[in-house]
């Protein structure tokens, strides 16, 4: 059975994944919308930066975040100057690293959903003198619902499975940055394979159920819209 330390790691992981997904949806929605409709020539640079975590080793991303947020990095010096201290090996630093690491898993599904809508519904709404904000909430969001579902599921699930970025930026501090992936590593290093099986099997089942729900409801949602 899971130990008290395992339960703490599970709750911390769910908290991290939930907060990261919420932040990604708030930041990723306007970013994906801008990437879809912007005609700026340098847009490809932003697209490449957003997609960079897909191909960049997590340890590399974690290392540079550690340098930037450390006491000698520009971000670390800024946070220290305003009284926040340094972010590495804190839950806040872990959230920032998770947002950057999971960014493409939220932005790209939203971007694909916005591109699939096209400009025709927006033009119709404009002829009816609908304001842009009203058009977005009453027209775009309902039509892009499958994309939001995919982005939410992928962003949440991807954050649950983080390891390299967590290790570099968060470390392995019980109750603060020790998430499920780190706790599994602790059990393996200690030779507690039964405890590792409990956590690993739980992650496996949860990930499968999440993807099963996603693939089951996505075709229905597309047909409905």
Secondary structure, 3 states (H helix, E strand, C coil): CCCHHHHHHHHHHHHHHHHHHHHHHHHHHHHHHHHHHCCCCCHHHHHHHHHHHHHCCHHHHHHHHHHHHCCCCHHHHHHHHCCCCCCCCCHHHHHHHHHHHHHHHHHHHHHHHHHHHCCHHHHHHHHCCCCHHHHHHHHHHHHCHHHHHHHHHHHHHHHHCCCHHHHHHHCCCCCCCCCHHHHHHHHHHCCCHHHHHHHHHHHHHHHHHHHHHHHHHHHHHHHHC
